[in-house]
Amino acid sequence: MVFQVALVAAHHNPSLKSFTDRIRKAGKPHKFIIAVARKLVTIANALCKSRQKSTTATT
């Protein structure tokens, strides 16, 4: 399920989209979605640890 979220986030979240584009331009294999999923988990963990809400607006 995290991979599905990462796939959508890689297309719609501006910062993750630039991260994905950077990975693709570096010639990494199509498994880049694992890196995006890991980045999402890291962001979620940091938000929980600091008890803050995400500042990204979703529409």
C-alpha distance matrix in Angstrom:
0.0 3.8 5.3 5.3 6.5 8.7 10.0 11.1 12.5 14.3 16.1 16.9 17.4 20.8 20.6 17.4 18.9 22.0 20.2 18.6 22.0 23.7 21.6 22.3 26.0 26.3 25.6 22.5 20.7 17.8 15.5 15.8 12.1 11.8 14.5 12.9 9.8 12.5 14.6 12.2 12.0 15.8 16.4 14.7 16.7 19.8 19.6 19.3 22.1 24.4 23.6 23.3 21.5 19.9 22.6 20.6 21.4 18.9 20.6
3.8 0.0 3.8 5.5 5.1 6.1 8.6 10.0 10.3 12.0 14.5 15.3 15.0 18.2 17.5 14.3 16.3 19.1 17.0 15.8 19.4 20.8 18.8 19.9 23.5 23.6 23.3 20.2 18.9 16.4 13.7 13.4 9.8 9.2 11.3 9.6 6.2 8.9 10.8 8.5 8.5 12.1 12.9 11.6 13.6 16.6 16.7 16.8 19.4 21.5 21.1 20.8 19.2 17.4 20.1 18.2 19.6 17.6 19.9
5.3 3.8 0.0 3.8 5.4 4.9 6.1 8.7 9.6 10.2 12.6 14.3 14.6 17.5 17.0 13.4 14.7 17.6 15.6 13.6 17.0 18.6 16.4 17.0 20.7 21.0 20.3 17.3 15.6 12.8 10.5 10.5 6.8 7.0 9.8 8.3 5.9 9.3 11.3 9.8 10.7 13.9 14.8 14.3 16.4 19.0 19.4 20.0 22.3 24.3 24.2 23.6 21.8 19.5 21.8 19.4 20.7 18.6 20.5
5.3 5.5 3.8 0.0 3.8 5.4 5.1 6.4 8.6 9.9 11.2 12.6 13.7 17.0 17.3 13.9 14.6 18.0 16.7 14.6 17.7 19.9 18.1 18.3 21.9 22.8 22.1 19.5 17.8 14.5 13.0 12.8 9.0 10.4 12.8 10.5 8.7 12.4 13.6 11.5 12.9 16.2 16.3 15.6 18.2 20.7 20.4 21.1 23.9 25.5 25.0 24.0 21.7 19.3 21.3 18.6 19.2 16.6 18.0
6.5 5.1 5.4 3.8 0.0 3.8 5.4 5.3 6.0 8.5 10.1 10.5 10.9 14.5 14.6 11.6 13.0 16.3 15.2 13.8 17.1 19.1 17.8 18.6 21.9 22.8 22.8 20.2 19.2 16.2 14.6 13.5 9.8 11.0 12.4 9.4 7.6 11.1 11.5 8.7 10.5 13.7 13.2 12.4 15.4 17.6 16.9 17.9 20.8 22.2 21.5 20.3 18.0 15.5 17.5 14.9 15.7 13.4 15.3
8.7 6.1 4.9 5.4 3.8 0.0 3.8 5.5 5.0 5.9 8.7 9.9 9.8 12.7 12.3 8.8 10.3 13.3 11.8 10.3 13.7 15.5 14.1 15.0 18.4 19.1 19.2 16.6 15.9 13.2 11.6 9.9 6.4 8.0 8.9 5.7 5.0 8.6 8.8 7.1 9.6 12.2 12.0 12.3 15.1 16.8 16.9 18.3 20.7 22.1 22.1 20.7 18.8 16.0 17.7 15.1 16.5 14.7 16.9
10.0 8.6 6.1 5.1 5.4 3.8 0.0 3.8 5.5 5.2 6.7 9.0 10.2 12.9 13.4 9.9 9.9 13.3 12.4 9.9 12.7 15.3 13.9 13.8 17.3 18.6 18.2 16.0 14.8 11.6 11.0 9.7 6.4 9.3 10.7 7.9 8.1 11.8 12.0 10.7 13.3 15.8 15.5 16.0 18.8 20.5 20.4 22.0 24.5 25.6 25.5 24.0 21.7 18.7 19.9 16.9 17.7 15.5 17.0
11.1 10.0 8.7 6.4 5.3 5.5 3.8 0.0 3.8 5.4 5.3 6.3 8.2 11.4 12.7 9.9 9.7 13.5 13.4 11.5 14.0 16.8 16.2 16.2 19.3 21.0 21.0 19.1 18.3 15.1 14.7 13.1 10.0 12.7 13.6 10.2 10.4 14.0 13.5 11.4 14.3 16.8 15.6 15.8 19.1 20.5 19.7 21.5 24.3 25.0 24.5 22.6 19.9 16.8 17.7 14.4 14.6 12.1 13.3
12.5 10.3 9.6 8.6 6.0 5.0 5.5 3.8 0.0 3.8 5.3 5.1 5.1 8.5 9.2 6.6 7.5 11.0 10.8 9.9 12.6 14.9 14.7 15.4 18.2 19.7 20.4 18.5 18.4 15.7 15.0 12.6 9.9 12.2 12.0 8.3 9.0 12.1 10.7 8.7 12.1 14.0 12.4 13.1 16.5 17.4 16.7 18.8 21.4 21.9 21.7 19.6 17.1 13.8 14.6 11.4 12.4 10.7 12.7
14.3 12.0 10.2 9.9 8.5 5.9 5.2 5.4 3.8 0.0 3.8 5.9 6.1 8.0 8.4 5.2 4.8 8.3 8.1 6.3 9.0 11.5 11.3 11.7 14.5 16.1 16.7 15.1 15.2 12.7 12.6 9.8 7.9 10.9 10.4 7.0 9.2 12.0 10.6 10.0 13.5 14.9 13.9 15.3 18.3 19.0 19.0 21.3 23.5 24.0 24.3 22.2 20.0 16.5 17.0 13.8 15.1 13.7 15.6
16.1 14.5 12.6 11.2 10.1 8.7 6.7 5.3 5.3 3.8 0.0 3.8 6.2 7.9 9.9 7.7 5.7 9.4 10.5 8.6 9.9 13.2 13.6 13.1 15.6 17.9 18.3 17.3 17.2 14.4 15.0 12.7 10.9 14.3 14.0 10.8 12.7 15.7 14.3 13.3 16.9 18.4 17.0 18.2 21.5 22.0 21.5 23.9 26.3 26.6 26.6 24.1 21.5 18.0 17.9 14.3 14.7 13.0 13.9
16.9 15.3 14.3 12.6 10.5 9.9 9.0 6.3 5.1 5.9 3.8 0.0 3.8 6.2 9.0 8.0 6.8 10.3 11.8 11.0 12.4 15.3 16.2 16.2 18.3 20.6 21.5 20.5 20.7 18.0 18.3 15.7 13.6 16.6 16.0 12.4 13.9 16.8 14.8 13.2 16.8 18.2 16.0 17.0 20.6 20.8 19.7 22.3 24.9 24.7 24.4 21.7 18.8 15.2 14.8 11.1 11.1 9.3 10.4
17.4 15.0 14.6 13.7 10.9 9.8 10.2 8.2 5.1 6.1 6.2 3.8 0.0 3.8 5.7 5.4 5.8 8.6 9.9 10.3 12.0 14.1 15.2 16.1 18.0 19.9 21.3 20.1 20.9 18.7 18.4 15.4 13.6 15.9 14.6 11.0 12.7 14.9 12.3 10.9 14.6 15.3 12.9 14.3 17.8 17.6 16.6 19.5 21.8 21.4 21.4 18.6 16.0 12.3 11.8 8.4 9.5 9.0 11.2
20.8 18.2 17.5 17.0 14.5 12.7 12.9 11.4 8.5 8.0 7.9 6.2 3.8 0.0 3.8 5.6 5.0 6.3 8.6 9.8 10.5 12.3 14.3 15.3 16.4 18.4 20.3 19.8 21.1 19.4 19.6 16.1 15.2 17.6 15.7 12.5 15.0 16.7 13.7 13.2 16.9 16.9 14.5 16.6 19.7 18.9 18.3 21.5 23.4 22.6 23.1 20.1 17.8 14.1 12.8 9.7 11.1 11.5 13.5
20.6 17.5 17.0 17.3 14.6 12.3 13.4 12.7 9.2 8.4 9.9 9.0 5.7 3.8 0.0 3.8 5.4 5.3 6.3 8.7 10.0 10.7 12.6 14.4 15.5 16.8 19.1 18.2 19.9 18.7 18.4 14.8 14.2 16.0 13.4 10.6 13.4 14.2 10.9 11.1 14.7 14.1 11.9 14.6 17.3 16.2 16.2 19.5 20.9 20.3 21.3 18.5 16.9 13.3 12.4 10.1 12.6 13.5 16.1
17.4 14.3 13.4 13.9 11.6 8.8 9.9 9.9 6.6 5.2 7.7 8.0 5.4 5.6 3.8 0.0 3.8 5.4 4.8 6.0 8.5 9.7 10.5 12.2 14.1 15.3 17.0 15.6 16.9 15.4 14.8 11.3 10.4 12.3 10.2 7.1 10.0 11.4 8.5 8.8 12.5 12.6 11.1 13.6 16.3 16.0 16.3 19.2 20.8 20.9 21.7 19.4 17.7 14.1 14.2 11.6 13.9 13.9 16.5
18.9 16.3 14.7 14.6 13.0 10.3 9.9 9.7 7.5 4.8 5.7 6.8 5.8 5.0 5.4 3.8 0.0 3.8 5.4 5.0 6.1 8.5 9.9 10.5 12.2 14.2 15.7 15.0 16.1 14.5 14.9 11.5 11.0 13.8 12.1 9.3 12.4 14.3 11.9 12.2 15.9 16.3 14.9 17.2 20.0 19.8 19.9 22.8 24.5 24.5 25.2 22.7 20.7 17.0 16.6 13.6 15.2 14.8 16.6
22.0 19.1 17.6 18.0 16.3 13.3 13.3 13.5 11.0 8.3 9.4 10.3 8.6 6.3 5.3 5.4 3.8 0.0 3.8 5.4 5.0 6.1 8.6 9.8 10.4 12.3 14.5 14.4 16.4 15.5 16.1 12.4 13.0 15.3 12.8 10.8 14.4 15.4 12.7 13.9 17.4 17.0 15.7 18.6 21.0 20.3 20.8 24.0 25.2 24.9 26.2 23.6 22.1 18.4 17.6 15.1 17.1 17.4 19.4
20.2 17.0 15.6 16.7 15.2 11.8 12.4 13.4 10.8 8.1 10.5 11.8 9.9 8.6 6.3 4.8 5.4 3.8 0.0 3.8 5.5 5.1 6.3 8.8 10.0 10.8 13.0 12.1 14.2 13.7 13.5 9.7 10.5 12.2 9.3 7.9 11.6 12.1 9.6 11.6 14.8 14.2 13.6 16.7 18.6 18.2 19.2 22.2 23.2 23.4 24.8 22.8 21.6 18.2 18.1 15.9 18.4 18.6 21.1
18.6 15.8 13.6 14.6 13.8 10.3 9.9 11.5 9.9 6.3 8.6 11.0 10.3 9.8 8.7 6.0 5.0 5.4 3.8 0.0 3.8 5.4 5.1 6.2 8.6 9.9 11.1 10.0 11.4 10.3 10.7 7.1 8.0 10.6 8.6 7.2 10.9 12.3 10.8 12.3 15.5 15.7 15.5 18.0 20.2 20.4 21.3 24.0 25.3 25.8 27.0 25.0 23.5 20.1 20.2 17.6 19.6 19.1 21.1
22.0 19.4 17.0 17.7 17.1 13.7 12.7 14.0 12.6 9.0 9.9 12.4 12.0 10.5 10.0 8.5 6.1 5.0 5.5 3.8 0.0 3.8 5.4 5.1 6.1 8.6 10.1 10.3 12.2 11.6 13.0 9.7 11.3 14.0 12.1 11.0 14.7 16.0 14.3 15.9 19.2 19.2 18.7 21.4 23.7 23.5 24.4 27.2 28.5 28.7 29.9 27.7 26.2 22.6 22.2 19.5 21.2 20.9 22.5
23.7 20.8 18.6 19.9 19.1 15.5 15.3 16.8 14.9 11.5 13.2 15.3 14.1 12.3 10.7 9.7 8.5 6.1 5.1 5.4 3.8 0.0 3.8 5.5 5.2 6.3 9.0 9.4 12.2 12.7 13.5 10.2 12.5 14.3 11.7 11.5 15.3 15.7 13.9 16.2 19.2 18.5 18.4 21.6 23.3 22.8 24.2 27.1 27.8 28.1 29.8 27.7 26.7 23.2 22.9 20.7 22.9 23.1 25.1
21.6 18.8 16.4 18.1 17.8 14.1 13.9 16.2 14.7 11.3 13.6 16.2 15.2 14.3 12.6 10.5 9.9 8.6 6.3 5.1 5.4 3.8 0.0 3.8 5.5 5.2 6.8 6.0 8.7 9.4 10.0 6.8 9.8 11.3 9.0 9.7 13.3 13.6 12.7 15.3 17.8 17.5 18.1 21.0 22.4 22.5 24.2 26.7 27.4 28.2 29.9 28.2 27.3 24.0 24.2 22.0 24.3 24.1 26.2
22.3 19.9 17.0 18.3 18.6 15.0 13.8 16.2 15.4 11.7 13.1 16.2 16.1 15.3 14.4 12.2 10.5 9.8 8.8 6.2 5.1 5.5 3.8 0.0 3.8 5.4 5.3 5.6 7.5 7.9 9.9 7.6 10.4 12.8 11.4 11.8 15.2 16.2 15.6 17.7 20.4 20.6 21.0 23.6 25.4 25.7 27.1 29.6 30.6 31.3 32.8 31.0 29.7 26.2 26.3 23.7 25.6 24.9 26.6
26.0 23.5 20.7 21.9 21.9 18.4 17.3 19.3 18.2 14.5 15.6 18.3 18.0 16.4 15.5 14.1 12.2 10.4 10.0 8.6 6.1 5.2 5.5 3.8 0.0 3.8 5.2 7.5 10.2 11.4 13.4 11.1 14.1 16.2 14.4 14.8 18.4 19.1 18.0 20.4 23.1 22.8 23.1 26.1 27.7 27.6 29.1 31.8 32.6 33.0 34.7 32.8 31.6 28.1 27.8 25.3 27.2 27.0 28.6
26.3 23.6 21.0 22.8 22.8 19.1 18.6 21.0 19.7 16.1 17.9 20.6 19.9 18.4 16.8 15.3 14.2 12.3 10.8 9.9 8.6 6.3 5.2 5.4 3.8 0.0 3.8 5.7 9.3 11.4 12.8 10.7 14.2 15.4 13.3 14.7 18.1 18.1 17.4 20.3 22.6 22.0 22.8 25.8 27.0 26.9 28.8 31.4 31.8 32.5 34.5 32.9 32.1 28.8 28.8 26.7 29.0 28.8 30.8
25.6 23.3 20.3 22.1 22.8 19.2 18.2 21.0 20.4 16.7 18.3 21.5 21.3 20.3 19.1 17.0 15.7 14.5 13.0 11.1 10.1 9.0 6.8 5.3 5.2 3.8 0.0 3.8 6.5 9.1 11.0 10.0 13.6 15.0 13.8 15.4 18.5 18.9 18.8 21.4 23.5 23.5 24.6 27.3 28.5 28.8 30.7 33.0 33.7 34.7 36.4 35.0 34.0 30.7 31.0 28.6 30.7 30.1 31.8
22.5 20.2 17.3 19.5 20.2 16.6 16.0 19.1 18.5 15.1 17.3 20.5 20.1 19.8 18.2 15.6 15.0 14.4 12.1 10.0 10.3 9.4 6.0 5.6 7.5 5.7 3.8 0.0 3.8 6.7 7.7 6.9 10.7 11.5 10.6 12.7 15.3 15.6 16.0 18.7 20.5 20.6 22.1 24.5 25.6 26.3 28.3 30.3 31.0 32.3 34.0 32.8 31.9 28.8 29.5 27.2 29.4 28.7 30.6
20.7 18.9 15.6 17.8 19.2 15.9 14.8 18.3 18.4 15.2 17.2 20.7 20.9 21.1 19.9 16.9 16.1 16.4 14.2 11.4 12.2 12.2 8.7 7.5 10.2 9.3 6.5 3.8 0.0 3.8 5.3 6.4 9.6 10.6 11.0 13.0 15.0 15.8 16.9 19.1 20.7 21.5 23.1 25.0 26.2 27.4 29.2 30.9 31.9 33.5 34.9 33.8 32.7 29.7 30.6 28.2 30.1 28.9 30.7
17.8 16.4 12.8 14.5 16.2 13.2 11.6 15.1 15.7 12.7 14.4 18.0 18.7 19.4 18.7 15.4 14.5 15.5 13.7 10.3 11.6 12.7 9.4 7.9 11.4 11.4 9.1 6.7 3.8 0.0 3.8 5.3 7.3 9.2 10.4 11.5 13.2 14.9 16.1 17.5 19.4 20.7 22.0 23.6 25.2 26.6 28.0 29.6 31.0 32.6 33.6 32.4 31.0 27.9 28.9 26.2 27.8 26.3 27.8
15.5 13.7 10.5 13.0 14.6 11.6 11.0 14.7 15.0 12.6 15.0 18.3 18.4 19.6 18.4 14.8 14.9 16.1 13.5 10.7 13.0 13.5 10.0 9.9 13.4 12.8 11.0 7.7 5.3 3.8 0.0 3.8 5.3 5.9 7.7 9.5 10.5 11.8 13.6 15.1 16.4 17.9 19.6 20.9 22.2 23.9 25.5 26.9 28.1 30.0 31.0 30.2 29.0 26.2 27.7 25.2 27.1 25.7 27.6
15.8 13.4 10.5 12.8 13.5 9.9 9.7 13.1 12.6 9.8 12.7 15.7 15.4 16.1 14.8 11.3 11.5 12.4 9.7 7.1 9.7 10.2 6.8 7.6 11.1 10.7 10.0 6.9 6.4 5.3 3.8 0.0 3.8 5.3 5.3 6.6 8.8 10.0 10.9 12.7 14.6 15.6 16.9 18.7 20.2 21.4 23.0 24.7 26.0 27.5 28.7 27.5 26.4 23.4 24.5 22.2 24.2 23.1 25.2
12.1 9.8 6.8 9.0 9.8 6.4 6.4 10.0 9.9 7.9 10.9 13.6 13.6 15.2 14.2 10.4 11.0 13.0 10.5 8.0 11.3 12.5 9.8 10.4 14.1 14.2 13.6 10.7 9.6 7.3 5.3 3.8 0.0 3.8 5.3 4.9 6.1 8.5 9.7 10.4 12.3 14.1 15.2 16.4 18.3 19.9 21.0 22.5 24.2 25.8 26.5 25.4 24.0 21.1 22.6 20.1 21.9 20.5 22.5
11.8 9.2 7.0 10.4 11.0 8.0 9.3 12.7 12.2 10.9 14.3 16.6 15.9 17.6 16.0 12.3 13.8 15.3 12.2 10.6 14.0 14.3 11.3 12.8 16.2 15.4 15.0 11.5 10.6 9.2 5.9 5.3 3.8 0.0 3.8 5.4 5.0 6.1 8.6 9.8 10.6 12.3 14.2 15.3 16.4 18.4 20.0 21.1 22.4 24.4 25.4 24.8 23.9 21.4 23.3 21.3 23.5 22.3 24.7
14.5 11.3 9.8 12.8 12.4 8.9 10.7 13.6 12.0 10.4 14.0 16.0 14.6 15.7 13.4 10.2 12.1 12.8 9.3 8.6 12.1 11.7 9.0 11.4 14.4 13.3 13.8 10.6 11.0 10.4 7.7 5.3 5.3 3.8 0.0 3.8 5.4 5.1 6.2 8.7 9.9 10.5 12.3 14.3 15.3 16.5 18.4 20.0 20.9 22.6 24.0 23.2 22.6 19.9 21.5 19.8 22.4 21.7 24.5
12.9 9.6 8.3 10.5 9.4 5.7 7.9 10.2 8.3 7.0 10.8 12.4 11.0 12.5 10.6 7.1 9.3 10.8 7.9 7.2 11.0 11.5 9.7 11.8 14.8 14.7 15.4 12.7 13.0 11.5 9.5 6.6 4.9 5.4 3.8 0.0 3.8 5.4 5.0 6.2 8.7 9.8 10.5 12.3 14.2 15.3 16.5 18.4 19.9 21.2 22.2 21.0 19.8 16.9 18.4 16.3 18.7 18.0 20.6
9.8 6.2 5.9 8.7 7.6 5.0 8.1 10.4 9.0 9.2 12.7 13.9 12.7 15.0 13.4 10.0 12.4 14.4 11.6 10.9 14.7 15.3 13.3 15.2 18.4 18.1 18.5 15.3 15.0 13.2 10.5 8.8 6.1 5.0 5.4 3.8 0.0 3.8 5.4 5.1 6.3 8.7 9.9 10.6 12.3 14.3 15.4 16.6 18.3 20.1 20.8 20.1 19.0 16.5 18.7 16.9 19.1 18.1 20.8
12.5 8.9 9.3 12.4 11.1 8.6 11.8 14.0 12.1 12.0 15.7 16.8 14.9 16.7 14.2 11.4 14.3 15.4 12.1 12.3 16.0 15.7 13.6 16.2 19.1 18.1 18.9 15.6 15.8 14.9 11.8 10.0 8.5 6.1 5.1 5.4 3.8 0.0 3.8 5.4 5.1 6.2 8.7 9.9 10.5 12.3 14.3 15.4 16.4 18.4 19.7 19.4 19.0 16.9 19.2 18.0 20.8 20.3 23.4
14.6 10.8 11.3 13.6 11.5 8.8 12.0 13.5 10.7 10.6 14.3 14.8 12.3 13.7 10.9 8.5 11.9 12.7 9.6 10.8 14.3 13.9 12.7 15.6 18.0 17.4 18.8 16.0 16.9 16.1 13.6 10.9 9.7 8.6 6.2 5.0 5.4 3.8 0.0 3.8 5.5 5.0 6.2 8.6 9.8 10.6 12.3 14.3 15.2 16.6 18.0 17.1 16.7 14.2 16.1 15.1 18.1 18.1 21.4
12.2 8.5 9.8 11.5 8.7 7.1 10.7 11.4 8.7 10.0 13.3 13.2 10.9 13.2 11.1 8.8 12.2 13.9 11.6 12.3 15.9 16.2 15.3 17.7 20.4 20.3 21.4 18.7 19.1 17.5 15.1 12.7 10.4 9.8 8.7 6.2 5.1 5.4 3.8 0.0 3.8 5.4 5.1 6.1 8.5 9.9 10.6 12.3 14.1 15.5 16.1 15.1 14.1 11.7 14.0 12.8 15.5 15.2 18.5
12.0 8.5 10.7 12.9 10.5 9.6 13.3 14.3 12.1 13.5 16.9 16.8 14.6 16.9 14.7 12.5 15.9 17.4 14.8 15.5 19.2 19.2 17.8 20.4 23.1 22.6 23.5 20.5 20.7 19.4 16.4 14.6 12.3 10.6 9.9 8.7 6.3 5.1 5.5 3.8 0.0 3.8 5.4 5.1 6.0 8.6 9.9 10.5 12.1 14.2 14.9 14.9 14.5 13.0 16.0 15.4 18.1 17.8 21.2
15.8 12.1 13.9 16.2 13.7 12.2 15.8 16.8 14.0 14.9 18.4 18.2 15.3 16.9 14.1 12.6 16.3 17.0 14.2 15.7 19.2 18.5 17.5 20.6 22.8 22.0 23.5 20.6 21.5 20.7 17.9 15.6 14.1 12.3 10.5 9.8 8.7 6.2 5.0 5.4 3.8 0.0 3.8 5.5 5.1 6.2 8.6 9.9 10.4 12.3 13.9 13.9 14.2 12.8 15.4 15.5 18.7 19.1 22.7
16.4 12.9 14.8 16.3 13.2 12.0 15.5 15.6 12.4 13.9 17.0 16.0 12.9 14.5 11.9 11.1 14.9 15.7 13.6 15.5 18.7 18.4 18.1 21.0 23.1 22.8 24.6 22.1 23.1 22.0 19.6 16.9 15.2 14.2 12.3 10.5 9.9 8.7 6.2 5.1 5.4 3.8 0.0 3.8 5.4 5.1 6.2 8.7 9.9 10.7 11.9 11.0 10.9 9.1 11.6 11.8 15.1 15.9 19.6
14.7 11.6 14.3 15.6 12.4 12.3 16.0 15.8 13.1 15.3 18.2 17.0 14.3 16.6 14.6 13.6 17.2 18.6 16.7 18.0 21.4 21.6 21.0 23.6 26.1 25.8 27.3 24.5 25.0 23.6 20.9 18.7 16.4 15.3 14.3 12.3 10.6 9.9 8.6 6.1 5.1 5.5 3.8 0.0 3.8 5.5 5.1 6.2 8.5 10.0 10.2 9.9 9.6 8.7 12.0 12.3 15.2 15.5 19.1
16.7 13.6 16.4 18.2 15.4 15.1 18.8 19.1 16.5 18.3 21.5 20.6 17.8 19.7 17.3 16.3 20.0 21.0 18.6 20.2 23.7 23.3 22.4 25.4 27.7 27.0 28.5 25.6 26.2 25.2 22.2 20.2 18.3 16.4 15.3 14.2 12.3 10.5 9.8 8.5 6.0 5.1 5.4 3.8 0.0 3.8 5.4 5.2 6.0 8.6 9.6 10.5 11.5 11.4 14.7 15.6 18.6 19.2 22.8
19.8 16.6 19.0 20.7 17.6 16.8 20.5 20.5 17.4 19.0 22.0 20.8 17.6 18.9 16.2 16.0 19.8 20.3 18.2 20.4 23.5 22.8 22.5 25.7 27.6 26.9 28.8 26.3 27.4 26.6 23.9 21.4 19.9 18.4 16.5 15.3 14.3 12.3 10.6 9.9 8.6 6.2 5.1 5.5 3.8 0.0 3.8 5.5 5.0 6.2 8.3 8.6 10.3 10.2 13.0 14.5 17.8 19.1 22.9
19.6 16.7 19.4 20.4 16.9 16.9 20.4 19.7 16.7 19.0 21.5 19.7 16.6 18.3 16.2 16.3 19.9 20.8 19.2 21.3 24.4 24.2 24.2 27.1 29.1 28.8 30.7 28.3 29.2 28.0 25.5 23.0 21.0 20.0 18.4 16.5 15.4 14.3 12.3 10.6 9.9 8.6 6.2 5.1 5.4 3.8 0.0 3.8 5.5 5.3 5.7 5.3 6.5 7.1 10.2 12.1 15.1 16.5 20.2
19.3 16.8 20.0 21.1 17.9 18.3 22.0 21.5 18.8 21.3 23.9 22.3 19.5 21.5 19.5 19.2 22.8 24.0 22.2 24.0 27.2 27.1 26.7 29.6 31.8 31.4 33.0 30.3 30.9 29.6 26.9 24.7 22.5 21.1 20.0 18.4 16.6 15.4 14.3 12.3 10.5 9.9 8.7 6.2 5.2 5.5 3.8 0.0 3.8 5.5 4.8 6.7 8.3 9.8 13.3 15.1 17.7 18.7 22.2
22.1 19.4 22.3 23.9 20.8 20.7 24.5 24.3 21.4 23.5 26.3 24.9 21.8 23.4 20.9 20.8 24.5 25.2 23.2 25.3 28.5 27.8 27.4 30.6 32.6 31.8 33.7 31.0 31.9 31.0 28.1 26.0 24.2 22.4 20.9 19.9 18.3 16.4 15.2 14.1 12.1 10.4 9.9 8.5 6.0 5.0 5.5 3.8 0.0 3.8 5.5 8.0 10.7 12.3 15.3 17.5 20.4 21.8 25.4
24.4 21.5 24.3 25.5 22.2 22.1 25.6 25.0 21.9 24.0 26.6 24.7 21.4 22.6 20.3 20.9 24.5 24.9 23.4 25.8 28.7 28.1 28.2 31.3 33.0 32.5 34.7 32.3 33.5 32.6 30.0 27.5 25.8 24.4 22.6 21.2 20.1 18.4 16.6 15.5 14.2 12.3 10.7 10.0 8.6 6.2 5.3 5.5 3.8 0.0 3.8 5.5 9.0 10.9 13.3 16.0 18.9 20.9 24.5
23.6 21.1 24.2 25.0 21.5 22.1 25.5 24.5 21.7 24.3 26.6 24.4 21.4 23.1 21.3 21.7 25.2 26.2 24.8 27.0 29.9 29.8 29.9 32.8 34.7 34.5 36.4 34.0 34.9 33.6 31.0 28.7 26.5 25.4 24.0 22.2 20.8 19.7 18.0 16.1 14.9 13.9 11.9 10.2 9.6 8.3 5.7 4.8 5.5 3.8 0.0 3.8 6.9 9.8 12.5 15.3 17.6 19.3 22.7
23.3 20.8 23.6 24.0 20.3 20.7 24.0 22.6 19.6 22.2 24.1 21.7 18.6 20.1 18.5 19.4 22.7 23.6 22.8 25.0 27.7 27.7 28.2 31.0 32.8 32.9 35.0 32.8 33.8 32.4 30.2 27.5 25.4 24.8 23.2 21.0 20.1 19.4 17.1 15.1 14.9 13.9 11.0 9.9 10.5 8.6 5.3 6.7 8.0 5.5 3.8 0.0 3.8 6.6 8.8 11.9 14.2 16.3 19.7
21.5 19.2 21.8 21.7 18.0 18.8 21.7 19.9 17.1 20.0 21.5 18.8 16.0 17.8 16.9 17.7 20.7 22.1 21.6 23.5 26.2 26.7 27.3 29.7 31.6 32.1 34.0 31.9 32.7 31.0 29.0 26.4 24.0 23.9 22.6 19.8 19.0 19.0 16.7 14.1 14.5 14.2 10.9 9.6 11.5 10.3 6.5 8.3 10.7 9.0 6.9 3.8 0.0 3.8 6.3 9.0 10.8 12.7 16.0
19.9 17.4 19.5 19.3 15.5 16.0 18.7 16.8 13.8 16.5 18.0 15.2 12.3 14.1 13.3 14.1 17.0 18.4 18.2 20.1 22.6 23.2 24.0 26.2 28.1 28.8 30.7 28.8 29.7 27.9 26.2 23.4 21.1 21.4 19.9 16.9 16.5 16.9 14.2 11.7 13.0 12.8 9.1 8.7 11.4 10.2 7.1 9.8 12.3 10.9 9.8 6.6 3.8 0.0 3.8 5.6 8.1 10.1 13.7
22.6 20.1 21.8 21.3 17.5 17.7 19.9 17.7 14.6 17.0 17.9 14.8 11.8 12.8 12.4 14.2 16.6 17.6 18.1 20.2 22.2 22.9 24.2 26.3 27.8 28.8 31.0 29.5 30.6 28.9 27.7 24.5 22.6 23.3 21.5 18.4 18.7 19.2 16.1 14.0 16.0 15.4 11.6 12.0 14.7 13.0 10.2 13.3 15.3 13.3 12.5 8.8 6.3 3.8 0.0 3.8 6.3 9.4 12.8
20.6 18.2 19.4 18.6 14.9 15.1 16.9 14.4 11.4 13.8 14.3 11.1 8.4 9.7 10.1 11.6 13.6 15.1 15.9 17.6 19.5 20.7 22.0 23.7 25.3 26.7 28.6 27.2 28.2 26.2 25.2 22.2 20.1 21.3 19.8 16.3 16.9 18.0 15.1 12.8 15.4 15.5 11.8 12.3 15.6 14.5 12.1 15.1 17.5 16.0 15.3 11.9 9.0 5.6 3.8 0.0 3.8 6.4 9.9
21.4 19.6 20.7 19.2 15.7 16.5 17.7 14.6 12.4 15.1 14.7 11.1 9.5 11.1 12.6 13.9 15.2 17.1 18.4 19.6 21.2 22.9 24.3 25.6 27.2 29.0 30.7 29.4 30.1 27.8 27.1 24.2 21.9 23.5 22.4 18.7 19.1 20.8 18.1 15.5 18.1 18.7 15.1 15.2 18.6 17.8 15.1 17.7 20.4 18.9 17.6 14.2 10.8 8.1 6.3 3.8 0.0 3.8 6.6
18.9 17.6 18.6 16.6 13.4 14.7 15.5 12.1 10.7 13.7 13.0 9.3 9.0 11.5 13.5 13.9 14.8 17.4 18.6 19.1 20.9 23.1 24.1 24.9 27.0 28.8 30.1 28.7 28.9 26.3 25.7 23.1 20.5 22.3 21.7 18.0 18.1 20.3 18.1 15.2 17.8 19.1 15.9 15.5 19.2 19.1 16.5 18.7 21.8 20.9 19.3 16.3 12.7 10.1 9.4 6.4 3.8 0.0 3.8
20.6 19.9 20.5 18.0 15.3 16.9 17.0 13.3 12.7 15.6 13.9 10.4 11.2 13.5 16.1 16.5 16.6 19.4 21.1 21.1 22.5 25.1 26.2 26.6 28.6 30.8 31.8 30.6 30.7 27.8 27.6 25.2 22.5 24.7 24.5 20.6 20.8 23.4 21.4 18.5 21.2 22.7 19.6 19.1 22.8 22.9 20.2 22.2 25.4 24.5 22.7 19.7 16.0 13.7 12.8 9.9 6.6 3.8 0.0
